[in-house]
């Protein structure tokens, strides 16, 4: 049996430049590739592929697990002026999360950290 190493979501965007800026400016991702119609951003051993959205594109969701959700929230919460976001809250399944609608996409990003028990 094979071993899965990474999960790289494919995020459809109506404005690739703005979506790349969202990941690089708010979450510190670096740009691996940014060409017409396609971009890849990465941080540590994670990557996200961003491509042009079509007219019939559906919604997408993905989960980013972090090691310091409250520290991350404090460092970026002032940057969400025109971005739909839900502030950190605790979930019944043992995670603390905040949720963000990624601009110019139909994508919901969950950012979470396991709650110490």
PEFENSUL-V54718 format. One record per residue. N is the residue number from 1. RES is the residue in one small letter. PHI is phi in degrees with one decimal (NA if undefined). Layout:
N;RES;PHI
N;RES;PHI
This chain:
1;x;NA
2;x;-83.2
3;x;-110.5
4;x;-77.0
5;x;-99.4
6;x;-143.3
7;x;-116.0
8;x;-116.2
9;x;-66.8
10;x;-106.2
11;x;-104.3
12;x;-75.8
13;x;-133.8
14;x;-89.5
15;x;-150.8
16;x;-59.7
17;x;-58.9
18;x;-67.6
19;x;-69.1
20;x;-60.9
21;x;-61.4
22;x;-55.8
23;x;-70.9
24;x;-77.2
25;x;-74.3
26;x;-88.8
27;x;-113.2
28;x;72.8
29;x;-72.2
30;x;-96.6
31;x;-96.4
32;x;-88.6
33;x;-155.7
34;x;-149.5
35;x;-114.6
36;x;-57.7
37;x;87.2
38;x;-160.1
39;x;-143.4
40;x;-131.6
41;x;-117.6
42;x;-145.6
43;x;-149.8
44;x;54.4
45;x;-108.3
46;x;-112.4
47;x;-138.3
48;x;-130.3
49;x;-99.6
50;x;-119.4
51;x;-132.6
52;x;-62.0
53;x;-84.8
54;x;-92.5
55;x;-70.6
56;x;-104.0
57;x;-71.6
58;x;-95.2
59;x;-82.2
60;x;-136.4
61;x;-136.1
62;x;-154.0
63;x;-120.6
64;x;-113.6
65;x;-92.5
66;x;-125.1
67;x;-100.8
68;x;-150.9
69;x;-64.4
70;x;-69.5
71;x;-64.7
72;x;-61.5
73;x;-57.1
74;x;-61.2
75;x;-79.3
76;x;-124.0
77;x;-58.5
78;x;-74.5
79;x;-93.9
80;x;-97.1
81;x;-55.2
82;x;-114.5
83;x;-114.1
84;x;-73.4
85;x;-146.1
86;x;-113.8
87;x;-61.2
88;x;-55.0
89;x;-153.0
90;x;-90.5
91;x;-104.1
92;x;-67.0
93;x;-94.7
94;x;87.3
95;x;-122.3
96;x;-102.4
97;x;-138.1
98;x;-130.4
99;x;-120.2
100;x;-135.7
101;x;-86.3
102;x;-70.1
103;x;-55.7
104;x;64.7
105;x;-139.0
106;x;-112.6
107;x;-124.4
108;x;-102.5
109;x;-105.4
110;x;-95.1
111;x;-118.2
112;x;-145.1
113;x;-143.2
114;x;-62.9
115;x;-82.0
116;x;-62.9
117;x;-110.5
